[in-house]
Amino acid sequence: MKSLSIMLGVLAMALTPPAEAEVKNIVIVHGAVADGSGWRRIGTILERDGYTVYVVQEPLTSWDAERAATRKVLDRAGQKNG
């Protein structure tokens, strides 16, 4: 049920045209015991609608490694926007 709520939230964002929204970059961080490939279809929809999408591939090795991977993607997304 939680996954459905998240997906509906992402789809709602996708339905907002970029011209009306300030958001240009979207960073998706998958949940535990999964990888980012499950977000590929959502990412494709968002990209088609004009967003730049980043999906963090968590290493699933340690909390610190996951935070570092997420920070790296956030920094890259911020550089593209800045």
PyRosetta script that sets phi, psi and omega in degrees:
from pyrosetta import init, pose_from_sequence

init()
pose = pose_from_sequence("MKSLSIMLGVLAMALTPPAEAEVKNIVIVHGAVADGSGWRRIGTILERDGYTVYVVQEPLTSWDAERAATRKVLDRAGQKNG")
pose.set_psi(1, -40.4)
pose.set_omega(1, 179.6)
pose.set_phi(2, -63.0)
pose.set_psi(2, -40.9)
pose.set_omega(2, 179.2)
pose.set_phi(3, -62.6)
pose.set_psi(3, -38.5)
pose.set_omega(3, 178.6)
pose.set_phi(4, -63.8)
pose.set_psi(4, -41.7)
pose.set_omega(4, 178.5)
pose.set_phi(5, -62.0)
pose.set_psi(5, -42.5)
pose.set_omega(5, 179.8)
pose.set_phi(6, -64.1)
pose.set_psi(6, -45.7)
pose.set_omega(6, -178.9)
pose.set_phi(7, -63.4)
pose.set_psi(7, -39.5)
pose.set_omega(7, 178.2)
pose.set_phi(8, -64.8)
pose.set_psi(8, -37.5)
pose.set_omega(8, 176.7)
pose.set_phi(9, -63.4)
pose.set_psi(9, -43.2)
pose.set_omega(9, 179.0)
pose.set_phi(10, -65.3)
pose.set_psi(10, -42.6)
pose.set_omega(10, 178.7)
pose.set_phi(11, -64.0)
pose.set_psi(11, -36.7)
pose.set_omega(11, 177.4)
pose.set_phi(12, -62.4)
pose.set_psi(12, -39.8)
pose.set_omega(12, 176.9)
pose.set_phi(13, -64.3)
pose.set_psi(13, -37.1)
pose.set_omega(13, -178.1)
pose.set_phi(14, -66.5)
pose.set_psi(14, -27.5)
pose.set_omega(14, -178.8)
pose.set_phi(15, -79.4)
pose.set_psi(15, -10.9)
pose.set_omega(15, 177.1)
pose.set_phi(16, -87.2)
pose.set_psi(16, 115.8)
pose.set_omega(16, -178.8)
pose.set_phi(17, -61.0)
pose.set_psi(17, 140.7)
pose.set_omega(17, -179.4)
pose.set_phi(18, -55.4)
pose.set_psi(18, -30.0)
pose.set_omega(18, -179.6)
pose.set_phi(19, -64.1)
pose.set_psi(19, -25.5)
pose.set_omega(19, -179.4)
pose.set_phi(20, -96.9)
pose.set_psi(20, -9.0)
pose.set_omega(20, -176.3)
pose.set_phi(21, -117.0)
pose.set_psi(21, 148.1)
pose.set_omega(21, 176.7)
pose.set_phi(22, -80.0)
pose.set_psi(22, -20.4)
pose.set_omega(22, -176.1)
pose.set_phi(23, -74.2)
pose.set_psi(23, 127.1)
pose.set_omega(23, 176.1)
pose.set_phi(24, -119.2)
pose.set_psi(24, -27.2)
pose.set_omega(24, 180.0)
pose.set_phi(25, -114.4)
pose.set_psi(25, 136.6)
pose.set_omega(25, 176.0)
pose.set_phi(26, -125.7)
pose.set_psi(26, 128.3)
pose.set_omega(26, 177.4)
pose.set_phi(27, -111.8)
pose.set_psi(27, 122.5)
pose.set_omega(27, 179.3)
pose.set_phi(28, -107.1)
pose.set_psi(28, 126.2)
pose.set_omega(28, 177.0)
pose.set_phi(29, -115.3)
pose.set_psi(29, 115.7)
pose.set_omega(29, -177.0)
pose.set_phi(30, -71.8)
pose.set_psi(30, 164.4)
pose.set_omega(30, 179.2)
pose.set_phi(31, -80.1)
pose.set_psi(31, -178.4)
pose.set_omega(31, -178.6)
pose.set_phi(32, -66.0)
pose.set_psi(32, 153.1)
pose.set_omega(32, 175.5)
pose.set_phi(33, 55.1)
pose.set_psi(33, 46.0)
pose.set_omega(33, 178.9)
pose.set_phi(34, -156.2)
pose.set_psi(34, 179.0)
pose.set_omega(34, 170.0)
pose.set_phi(35, -135.1)
pose.set_psi(35, 173.1)
pose.set_omega(35, -172.9)
pose.set_phi(36, -70.6)
pose.set_psi(36, -11.3)
pose.set_omega(36, -176.2)
pose.set_phi(37, -63.4)
pose.set_psi(37, -23.4)
pose.set_omega(37, 178.4)
pose.set_phi(38, -66.0)
pose.set_psi(38, -15.4)
pose.set_omega(38, -179.9)
pose.set_phi(39, -97.0)
pose.set_psi(39, 4.7)
pose.set_omega(39, -175.2)
pose.set_phi(40, -57.4)
pose.set_psi(40, -46.4)
pose.set_omega(40, -178.5)
pose.set_phi(41, -63.4)
pose.set_psi(41, -41.7)
pose.set_omega(41, 178.7)
pose.set_phi(42, -65.1)
pose.set_psi(42, -42.6)
pose.set_omega(42, 178.1)
pose.set_phi(43, -59.3)
pose.set_psi(43, -40.8)
pose.set_omega(43, 179.0)
pose.set_phi(44, -63.3)
pose.set_psi(44, -42.4)
pose.set_omega(44, 178.2)
pose.set_phi(45, -62.3)
pose.set_psi(45, -46.6)
pose.set_omega(45, -179.1)
pose.set_phi(46, -63.6)
pose.set_psi(46, -41.9)
pose.set_omega(46, 178.5)
pose.set_phi(47, -64.0)
pose.set_psi(47, -40.6)
pose.set_omega(47, 177.5)
pose.set_phi(48, -59.7)
pose.set_psi(48, -31.8)
pose.set_omega(48, -179.6)
pose.set_phi(49, -87.7)
pose.set_psi(49, 7.3)
pose.set_omega(49, 172.0)
pose.set_phi(50, 101.3)
pose.set_psi(50, 4.7)
pose.set_omega(50, 178.8)
pose.set_phi(51, -90.8)
pose.set_psi(51, 155.0)
pose.set_omega(51, 169.3)
pose.set_phi(52, -97.0)
pose.set_psi(52, 123.8)
pose.set_omega(52, -174.2)
pose.set_phi(53, -113.9)
pose.set_psi(53, 132.8)
pose.set_omega(53, 174.7)
pose.set_phi(54, -120.8)
pose.set_psi(54, 130.2)
pose.set_omega(54, 175.5)
pose.set_phi(55, -114.4)
pose.set_psi(55, 118.5)
pose.set_omega(55, -179.3)
pose.set_phi(56, -74.0)
pose.set_psi(56, 127.8)
pose.set_omega(56, 173.7)
pose.set_phi(57, -96.8)
pose.set_psi(57, 97.8)
pose.set_omega(57, -179.6)
pose.set_phi(58, -70.1)
pose.set_psi(58, 138.2)
pose.set_omega(58, -179.6)
pose.set_phi(59, -73.2)
pose.set_psi(59, -15.9)
pose.set_omega(59, -179.8)
pose.set_phi(60, 56.4)
pose.set_psi(60, 32.8)
pose.set_omega(60, 179.1)
pose.set_phi(61, -109.2)
pose.set_psi(61, -39.2)
pose.set_omega(61, 178.7)
pose.set_phi(62, -160.5)
pose.set_psi(62, 160.0)
pose.set_omega(62, 178.3)
pose.set_phi(63, -59.7)
pose.set_psi(63, -44.1)
pose.set_omega(63, -179.9)
pose.set_phi(64, -62.2)
pose.set_psi(64, -40.6)
pose.set_omega(64, 178.9)
pose.set_phi(65, -66.3)
pose.set_psi(65, -38.0)
pose.set_omega(65, 178.4)
pose.set_phi(66, -67.4)
pose.set_psi(66, -42.3)
pose.set_omega(66, 176.8)
pose.set_phi(67, -61.7)
pose.set_psi(67, -41.8)
pose.set_omega(67, -179.7)
pose.set_phi(68, -64.3)
pose.set_psi(68, -41.5)
pose.set_omega(68, 178.9)
pose.set_phi(69, -64.0)
pose.set_psi(69, -41.2)
pose.set_omega(69, 179.2)
pose.set_phi(70, -66.5)
pose.set_psi(70, -44.0)
pose.set_omega(70, 179.7)
pose.set_phi(71, -60.8)
pose.set_psi(71, -40.8)
pose.set_omega(71, 179.7)
pose.set_phi(72, -60.0)
pose.set_psi(72, -44.5)
pose.set_omega(72, 179.4)
pose.set_phi(73, -68.2)
pose.set_psi(73, -42.3)
pose.set_omega(73, 178.1)
pose.set_phi(74, -60.7)
pose.set_psi(74, -41.5)
pose.set_omega(74, 178.2)
pose.set_phi(75, -63.4)
pose.set_psi(75, -42.1)
pose.set_omega(75, 179.4)
pose.set_phi(76, -65.0)
pose.set_psi(76, -41.6)
pose.set_omega(76, 178.9)
pose.set_phi(77, -64.8)
pose.set_psi(77, -39.0)
pose.set_omega(77, 179.4)
pose.set_phi(78, -67.5)
pose.set_psi(78, -36.4)
pose.set_omega(78, 178.8)
pose.set_phi(79, -66.2)
pose.set_psi(79, -38.3)
pose.set_omega(79, 180.0)
pose.set_phi(80, -67.0)
pose.set_psi(80, -33.8)
pose.set_omega(80, -178.4)
pose.set_phi(81, -80.4)
pose.set_psi(81, -26.8)
pose.set_omega(81, -174.5)
pose.set_phi(82, -90.0)
pose.dump_pdb("model.pdb")
